[in-house]
Amino acid sequence: MNLKEYQEICKTTAKKDFQTKEEEIMCWGLGVTGEAGNIASCIKKTFAHKKDVKDGIKENIGNMLWYIFQLGYSRNFRTKY
């Protein structure tokens, strides 16, 4: 699967009934930052607390990419590849 196909799949699973464009951008933007925070937390747990949560890192990276693609799609950005 390439990034263009992934973006198309992502948009089929996204919420579509936002009241305003601002609400939509806020949802996707805060989703990106929330997932980034989860990644940071997993990294801390893995290295500072010696608790292996590398699978959590992988899962949260995937979630963050989903939000990034939704944010891009909401702004009419499309991937080429």
N, C-alpha and C positions, 0 to 999 in steps of 0.2 A: 504494500500500500504506500502511495506517495502522499505528500503533505496536502495536495489539492483534494485527493479523495478523502483524507482524514477530515479536512475542514467541512466537506459536504456531509459526512456522517455526523460530525459534531452538531451541525445546525439542526439536524433532525431530532436531536435529543434535548434541545434547549427550550427554555421558557419563551413564549412568544407574545404574551399578553401584558406587556409593560404599558403603564399609563403614559409615560413620556420617554423621550430619548435619554434624558438625564438619568432617569431611574434605571434604564437598561445599562448605560455606561457605568453607573455606580455599582450595579450588581456584578458585572463582569470584572471591573477594575478591583473591587474589594475581594472578589473571588481569587484573583491572581495574588493579591497581597496575603490573603489568608493562607493559601496553599504554600506560598513562599515561606511564611512563618512556620508552617508545619514541617517543611523540609529542613529549616534551620533547627527546629526542635529535635528532629530525628538525627541530624548530624551531631548535635550536642549529646544526645543520649548514647549514640554509637561510640563516640570518642571520649567524652568526658566521664560518662558513667559506665563505660564498658558493657553496654547493653546493646546487643546486635539488633538494630531496627533498620537494616539496609533495605529490606523489602518495603518498609514504610517510606523510605526516600524515593524508591522507584514508583510506588503508587502515587505519592504526592506530586512528583514530577509530571506524571500522566495527567493528574487532575489540573495542575497548573497550566499545562499545554491546552487542555480543553478550554479553560477560561480565557487564555490568550487568544485562541482562535475565535471564541465568541466575541471578545472585545474587538478584534480585527474585523470580523464579519459585520458587527454593528456599525462600524465606521466605513463600510464598503471596501475594506482591504481584502484582496483575494490573493491566495498563493499561486505561484506559477508552476510549482513542481509537485 
